[in-house]
Amino acid sequence: MRTAQTEQPSTQRTDRATTSTGTATTAPLTALGQVPWGDIRDSTGSAAAIPRLLERVARGDAEAARAALDELRTRICQYGFVVEQATAATVPFLWELAQLPHVTCRPQIIQLLKSIADARQWEDVAAVYPKVLNHRENPVVWERRARQAVRARRGALRTLLAEQDRDIARATTELATALGA
């Protein structure tokens, strides 16, 4: 099994489009097609289903969005602390969804980002069993990239902290604390 390149334009804005009048509009998840989902893995195997799950979180009713987020969590941050190869590629889209007012499960998305930021499972295993680092599929690298992806978008914390929704504000405060922001 090879490790596919999971780098993506994580520093580019993926959540804005410009209308003919020059004003910014929200165009969620427009960069999904830029990630080679079929070439990277999640906890179930191919990560090809992740775009569909992200779309359901973005556009589904509360029940559908919550179910999609639960499945996504299982695929990219299993048990709340085991990240996968696809996690880092998914993080920018989670940040994007967390900022969209119409998304119904925003506090849970922010909590998932915190779980990813806190993930140290593979590093802990490697500290005891260094041979883990010699595998071609190096989950320690996945974990570090996932944490870096969460940190790369921490500029959104200020906006999320200003939210009137208490659940969003509480989850964001916890994430900010985890990031040391």
Stockholm file with secondary structure:
# STOCKHOLM 1.0

chainA/1-181         MRTAQTEQPSTQRTDRATTSTGTATTAPLTALGQVPWGDIRDSTGSAAAIPRLLERVARGDAEAARAALDELRTRICQYGFVVEQATAATVPFLWELAQLPHVTCRPQIIQLLKSIADARQWEDVAAVYPKVLNHRENPVVWERRARQAVRARRGALRTLLAEQDRDIARATTELATALGA
#=GR chainA/1-181 SS CCCCCCCCCTTSCCSEEECTTSCEEECTTTTGGGSCGGGSEETTEECTTHHHHHHHHHHSCHHHHHHHHHHHHHHHEETTTEECTTHHHHHHHHHHHHTCTTCTTHHHHHHHHHHHHHCCHHHHHHHHCGGGGGSSSCHHHHHHHHHHHHHHTGGGHHHHHTCSCHHHHHHHHHHHHHHTC
#=GC SS_cons         CCCCCCCCCTTSCCSEEECTTSCEEECTTTTGGGSCGGGSEETTEECTTHHHHHHHHHHSCHHHHHHHHHHHHHHHEETTTEECTTHHHHHHHHHHHHTCTTCTTHHHHHHHHHHHHHCCHHHHHHHHCGGGGGSSSCHHHHHHHHHHHHHHTGGGHHHHHTCSCHHHHHHHHHHHHHHTC
//
